[in-house]
Amino acid sequence: MKKHFLYYTIFGISFFLFGLVQSYIRPSYVGGNDLVIYFLGVAPNFFPGIGIPSFFYVSIQEVFKSNSSVYKNRLKWSVVISMVGLIGNEFIAKYTPGRGVFDWNDILWTLIGGSLFILVNKLVEKE
């Protein structure tokens, strides 16, 4: 149960930071530092890349029986479902007028976020 709380916390923090960057920090940043501008641009993809797999990882444990294939492979499924959805959303933005801008860097940072979640999971489940 303690691990569930950790994963829900990761989910909550990542979406708090997503909203903070997306709604407040990015729009109000007036500096000219290219590195800061780059990270503010990819952060809204990076944080869900960590948070959504964390949510699915715990949700799969709650929904599926412990002897099911989905349950036994919940790390893989939580990351795959999340990455397909997040990257799919990026491609939808490319082909839907007014939906935003397609950027390969966003896809890269989504994958980095998912990879970081896998690393965190390995460290947490190692205990």
Residue pairs with C-beta under 8 A, 6 or more apart in sequence:
3 124
3 125
4 58
4 61
6 124
7 54
7 55
7 57
7 58
7 124
8 54
8 55
8 58
10 50
10 51
10 54
10 117
10 120
11 51
11 52
11 54
11 55
11 58
12 51
13 51
14 47
14 48
14 50
14 51
14 54
15 47
15 48
15 51
17 43
17 47
18 43
18 44
18 47
18 48
18 51
21 40
21 43
21 44
21 47
22 43
22 44
25 40
26 40
26 41
26 43
26 44
29 36
29 37
29 40
31 37
38 105
41 103
41 105
41 106
42 103
42 105
42 106
42 108
42 109
43 109
45 86
45 90
45 106
45 107
45 109
45 110
45 113
46 109
46 110
46 112
46 113
47 113
48 82
48 86
48 110
48 113
49 82
49 83
49 86
49 109
49 110
49 111
49 112
49 113
49 114
49 116
49 117
50 113
50 114
50 116
50 117
50 120
51 113
52 82
52 85
52 86
53 78
53 79
53 81
53 82
53 83
53 114
53 117
53 118
54 78
54 117
55 78
56 74
56 77
56 78
56 81
56 82
57 74
57 75
57 78
57 117
57 121
59 78
60 70
60 71
60 74
60 77
60 78
61 71
61 74
64 70
64 71
64 74
65 71
66 72
70 77
75 118
75 121
79 114
79 117
79 118
82 114
83 110
83 111
83 114
86 110
87 107
87 110
87 111
90 102
90 103
90 106
90 107
90 110
91 102
92 99
93 99
93 100
93 101
93 102
94 102
